[in-house]
Structure formats: C-alpha cells, structure tokens
C-alpha cells in the first residue's frame, strides 16, 4: 500500500464516519449527561494535545523553552489577558529563553 493510498483510504473513512454521525437520532444527543460528557471530553482532548506538544518530541520527553512559555500563557490566561497578548508573550518568553541558551 502506497502512502497516497493510505491517505485516501483514511480520508474516505473519516468522511464516512462523519456521515454516519448525521444518522444518530437527535434524542440521543439532547440529554444533560451527553452534553456534559461531550464538553468535558473536548477539554480533556485539548489538554492532552497541549501536554503532548509541549513536552513531547517523538518518543521522548523534552523539557525546553516550550514549558516556561506555556506557564507564561497560563498565567496570562488566568489574568484574562487578550488572546493575542497571550500568544505573543509566550512566543517572546520562548525566544528569550532560547536566545540566552537557558532552555534549548
């Protein structure tokens, strides 16, 4: 199987799965428990993605400038700073740390 064939099969499978989702009866999705589970699942998956992208590099755990930059972003989000300020401050924090060689 070539790479392109695998990509095409995966894309078709994802499209088919999405179409099957439209066949689910609406009453299954209207419950309070279902809505809460979906909300918490989204937060959990996003948190896992952030954690993996912050400290992961292939199959290894790497502690570099991304971790303090995430801390800066977390503090600014807690202080309710605008999102653009959060992103720029985290980028500057990572750049300064890498520039001084503190967190390669």
PyMOL commands that set and color helices and strands:
alter all, ss='L'
color gray80, all
select helices_A, chain A and resi 3-21+26-29+32-55+65-78+83-99
alter helices_A, ss='H'
color red, helices_A
select strands_A, chain A and resi 56-57+60-61
alter strands_A, ss='S'
color yellow, strands_A
deselect
rebuild
show_as cartoon
